[in-house]
Amino acid sequence: MKLKNSLLSKYLLIILIATMIMPMSFPIISILFYMPLGGLDNDTPDIYQNGTHLEKRWHEEAAKLGKASDEEINQKLNELKKEYSKASMFWVDETGKTQKKLPEDLTIPQNWTVSYSIDFIKKNRGYDADPFTVVAFIGEQKNEGFMVIQVPRSLMASKTEMIREQYDYVMALAVLFILVLFVFVSWVFFYKVRKRLLRLQEAMSKPGANGIPIPLEVEKEDEIGQLVKSFNQMVHQLEMSRKREKEEEDLRRHLIANLSHDLRTPLTTIRGHAYLLNKEPLSEKGKQSLELIDQKINYLGQLIENLLSYTLLSAGKYPFHPKKADIVQLVKKSFAAWYPVFENEGFDIVLGIPDKGMYWQVDTEWFDRILDNFFQNILRHAKSGKYVSIRMEQSDGQSTIVIEDRGPGMGGKSNEKGAGIGLSIVSLMLKEMKIKWEINSMNDGTRISLFFMNS
């Protein structure tokens, strides 16, 4: 697979672009930010920016007001206020009384004590004090009062410093934007990957009408695309396997049906000649041989019938006519036909069939054939136990038919043991009629249970 089609290479490219954009963005943002401000520092300096100059100027103005009247000081303060319009000003006379406040709503006491004056100077003379405060004594003797100017620190920052602060803010926003953009692109990338994987998962978990998943379209030649290709190949193999299995099953069914049909004609001929031989005078040994031939012909005829029935059942072509029937009566009728046979063979017969009817949806002919198969197996393979029991139980809305023998079990030896086609037919019929069943077989007997839900 080419590297350009790899999901890993694509995500590594996203990370690489993000790491490259970060350092490249700094000079670009700097150029874009500072170009419009190229001549800003050549402008006339702001009157608030130089604290030393402001402090010197304030002390000079205060010294000039020695011996000045209150009106003259107030007038001077008004003039300075026009020059420093964003600053706050006031002056206090030699008695500690506030004379002039600019602006008028300035929050200061009307009368100043010595301790308050000292405390005010301590709090506002620090390097980082905000607002920036200058206290200057009026006149040279320092006994004519003092005047104060206060400037907010935000007005004293140089334009360069203000631009630098804005630049830092813009750079922080740019870094945040790049990070958010990287997270968003990564989310979109993995969202699309997840969406494609969920689509593949859904295709795997929801097979089509034929029981096989539907192939998917390969959108991209990446790892997930290769996975989809493998999935489509698996679907194709399943379809081919299902097709071959169906062809083999059809061939097997046709072969069994044709063999069953072709064997019936010679079997009928053999049975006819055996019947004619039975009317001819034969020795005792010849009669025994003829009886054995007749038994084997009957067994072969039944085997052929079973093969044909199994083929039709597995193909779903065996006639099935379910109806509501009394299971008790069906069991009684079937066992009544077999009772003389078991009695002649010396079987110990135990019956537990109730008088009350139990009803279930069954095909009566199928059900009768199932019971015949069970009784016939007991007679053939469990004759040594000389025991047969059939009983019906009912509890919690469920009816159970139990058939037992005391033969050598299904794993024991039997001279008439076949290929088990009869039980395969029974299994198919019971499954079609939705009847559950269990076989418990040991070396001291076999127990067959059929379970019905009462209706």
Buried (B, 14 or more C-beta within 10 A) or exposed (E): EEEEBBBEEBBEEBEEEBEEBBEEBEEEBEEEBEEEEEEEEEEEEEBBBBBEEBBEBBBEBBEEBEEBEEEEBBEBBEEBBEEBEEBBBBBBBEEBEBBBBBEEEBEBEEEBEEEEBEEBEEEBEEEEEEBBBBBBBBBEEEEBBBBBBBBBEEBBBEBEEEBEEEBEEBBEEBBEEBEEEBEEBBEEBEEBBEEBEEBBEEBEEEEEEEEBBEBBEBEBBBBBBBBBBEBBEBBEEBBEEEEEEEEEEEEEBEEBBEBBEEBBEEBEEBBEEBEEBEEEEEEEEEEEEBEEBBEEBEEBBBBBBBBBBBBBBBEEEBEEEBEEBBBBBBBBEBBEEBBEEBEEEEBEBEEEBEEEEBBBEBBBEBBBBBBBBBBBBBBBBBBEBBBBBBBBEEEEEEBBBBBBBBBBBBEBEBEEEBEEBBBBBBBBBBEBBEBEBEEEBEEEBBBBBBBBEEE
